Amino acid sequence: MPVPQPPLPGLAPGAAHPPLHFDLLVTATGAAAHGWLAAATDLPVDGGGFVRVGPTLQVPGAAAGGRVFAAGDCAAVDGGGGGGGGGGVPKAGVFAVRQGPVLSANVAAVAAAARRPLPPRAGSRGEPATTAAAGKGADCVRVRRLRTFHPQRDFLSLLATGDGRAVGTKWGHAVEGRWVWALKDAIDRRWMRRFLLEESGGGRRRKNGEGGGGRGGTGTTP
């Protein structure tokens, strides 16, 4: 039986909402954007202050000029379809991790295009071309093709409860128990093994073909 607890100080329960007694309270507030993104830059942000990006993780608009990218929790992916508010991508590590290869490839592509001389536009009589893949500023670069980030529809979320058990949720279903903690522990250890370094040098070590990652994703919390 739970031990009765007094109501939290400063909370006055209404008639329709009697006080709730609990042994442990966990508050999960989610991600919040840094205020300077909206206050100190001219980059486009959404209603929560997160930097808007398209499917290629490029920040749109002339201010970015096709040269600015954002990924992870600071970014709001337009039309991501990943289950977040407004059809965007939720703030979860699994999405940030899977944006990494897309971000790396696209930054490299833009950097390579910036080093190449651009062919003149039709009718320009040899003037340098400045049309960009994203944005219309004079400093834009032209990139023929960039990779697109495709978020998964759902992901496994695992939360350890500190007593050798864990809670897991996916597809609207929840499970709990010691086996869920064992699953979380195995996933976390496999993930960390991907970043072990050889004792004799700085090379990355891979075991049993790890390092590719499957289609399923997890967001786990200690």
C-alpha positions in Angstrom: 0.0 0.0 0.0 1.3 3.5 -0.9 2.2 5.6 2.1 -0.2 8.6 2.4 1.5 11.8 1.6 0.3 15.4 2.3 -0.5 17.6 -0.6 2.3 19.6 -2.1 2.8 23.0 -0.5 1.3 25.8 -2.4 -1.1 23.7 -4.4 -4.8 24.3 -3.6 -6.9 21.4 -5.0 -10.3 22.3 -6.3 -13.5 20.5 -5.6 -13.3 18.5 -8.9 -9.6 17.6 -8.4 -8.8 16.2 -4.9 -5.2 16.0 -3.9 -3.1 13.2 -5.3 -0.9 11.1 -3.0 2.3 9.6 -4.3 5.6 8.2 -3.2 7.7 9.6 -6.0 7.1 12.5 -8.4 8.9 12.7 -11.8 8.6 15.9 -13.8 9.4 15.7 -17.5 9.3 19.1 -19.1 10.7 18.4 -22.6 13.1 20.5 -24.6 13.2 24.3 -24.7 14.8 26.5 -27.3 17.7 28.9 -26.4 16.3 32.4 -26.4 19.3 33.9 -28.3 18.2 32.0 -31.5 15.3 34.3 -31.9 16.7 37.4 -30.2 20.2 37.5 -31.6 19.9 36.0 -35.1 17.8 36.6 -38.2 17.2 32.8 -38.7 13.6 31.7 -39.0 12.2 30.1 -35.9 8.9 28.5 -35.1 6.5 29.4 -32.3 8.6 27.6 -29.7 11.8 29.4 -30.7 13.4 26.4 -32.5 15.2 27.0 -35.8 13.1 26.0 -38.8 14.7 23.6 -41.2 13.5 21.7 -44.3 13.8 18.0 -45.0 17.5 18.5 -46.0 18.1 20.1 -42.6 18.9 23.4 -44.3 17.6 26.6 -42.8 15.4 28.3 -45.4 15.6 32.0 -46.5 18.0 34.5 -47.8 19.6 35.1 -44.4 20.9 31.5 -44.3 21.8 31.5 -48.0 21.7 27.7 -48.2 24.8 27.5 -46.0 23.2 27.1 -42.5 22.0 23.8 -41.2 20.4 22.8 -37.9 19.7 19.4 -36.4 18.8 17.8 -33.1 16.7 19.5 -30.4 17.5 23.0 -31.6 15.7 22.4 -35.0 12.1 22.2 -36.0 11.8 20.0 -39.1 9.0 21.4 -41.3 6.5 18.8 -42.2 8.6 16.0 -40.7 5.6 13.7 -40.1 7.4 12.1 -37.1 4.5 12.6 -34.6 5.5 15.9 -33.2 3.3 19.0 -32.8 2.2 20.4 -36.1 3.5 17.4 -38.0 7.1 18.0 -37.1 9.7 15.8 -35.5 9.5 15.2 -31.7 12.5 16.2 -29.5 14.1 12.8 -28.9 17.6 11.6 -29.3 16.7 8.9 -31.8 15.8 11.6 -34.3 19.0 13.7 -33.6 21.2 10.6 -34.1 19.6 9.7 -37.4 19.9 13.3 -38.6 23.7 13.0 -38.2 24.6 11.2 -41.4 22.2 13.4 -43.4 23.7 16.5 -41.8 27.3 15.4 -42.4 26.7 14.5 -46.1 24.8 17.8 -46.9 27.3 20.0 -45.2 30.1 18.3 -47.1 28.1 18.7 -50.4 27.6 22.4 -49.8 31.2 23.0 -48.8 32.4 21.1 -52.0 30.0 23.2 -54.2 31.4 26.4 -52.7 34.9 25.4 -53.7 33.9 24.7 -57.3 33.5 27.5 -60.0 29.8 27.7 -60.9 28.8 27.6 -64.6 27.3 30.8 -66.0 23.5 31.0 -66.2 21.9 31.0 -69.6 22.1 34.5 -71.1 24.4 35.8 -68.4 27.3 36.4 -70.9 29.8 34.8 -68.5 28.7 36.5 -65.3 29.1 34.1 -62.3 26.0 32.2 -61.3 24.7 32.6 -57.8 21.4 30.7 -57.8 21.2 28.4 -54.8 19.5 25.2 -53.8 17.9 27.0 -50.9 17.4 30.7 -50.5 17.9 33.5 -53.1 20.7 35.6 -51.6 23.7 36.7 -53.6 26.0 34.5 -51.5 24.2 31.3 -52.1 25.8 28.2 -53.6 24.3 25.8 -56.1 24.1 22.2 -55.0 22.5 19.7 -57.3 21.2 17.1 -54.8 21.1 16.9 -51.0 20.1 14.0 -48.9 16.7 14.1 -47.2 15.9 13.2 -43.6 13.0 10.7 -43.3 11.9 10.4 -39.7 10.4 7.1 -38.4 6.8 7.1 -37.3 7.5 6.0 -33.7 10.3 4.9 -31.4 10.8 2.8 -28.3 11.1 5.0 -25.2 12.7 3.4 -22.1 12.8 4.9 -18.6 14.7 3.2 -15.7 12.8 3.6 -12.4 16.0 3.1 -10.2 14.9 -0.2 -8.7 16.2 -2.6 -11.3 13.0 -2.1 -13.4 12.1 0.1 -16.3 9.0 1.3 -18.2 8.8 1.1 -21.9 6.3 2.7 -24.4 5.8 2.4 -28.1 2.8 2.5 -30.5 0.6 3.7 -27.6 1.4 0.7 -25.4 3.3 0.6 -22.1 5.2 -2.3 -20.4 7.2 -2.5 -17.2 9.3 -4.9 -15.3 12.9 -6.2 -14.8 13.0 -7.6 -18.3 12.3 -4.1 -19.6 15.4 -2.8 -17.7 17.4 -5.7 -19.0 16.4 -4.7 -22.6 17.3 -1.1 -21.9 20.7 -2.0 -20.4 21.5 -4.2 -23.4 20.6 -1.5 -25.9 22.6 1.2 -24.0 25.7 -1.1 -23.7 25.5 -2.0 -27.4 25.3 1.7 -28.3 28.3 2.7 -26.1 30.4 -0.1 -27.5 30.2 1.6 -30.9 32.3 4.5 -29.5 35.0 2.5 -27.7 38.5 3.4 -28.7 41.4 1.0 -29.1 43.8 1.1 -26.1 46.9 1.6 -28.3 45.5 4.3 -30.6 42.7 6.6 -31.4 41.0 4.4 -34.0 37.4 3.5 -33.5 36.7 -0.1 -32.8 33.7 -2.0 -34.3 32.7 -5.5 -33.1 30.4 -7.9 -34.9 29.6 -5.5 -37.7 28.1 -2.9 -35.3 27.9 0.7 -36.4 25.2 0.6 -39.1 22.1 0.9 -37.0 18.8 -0.7 -37.9 15.5 0.9 -38.9 14.1 0.8 -35.4 15.1 3.4 -32.9 15.1 3.9 -29.1 15.2 6.9 -26.9 16.4 5.8 -23.4 16.7 7.6 -20.2 18.9 6.5 -17.3 
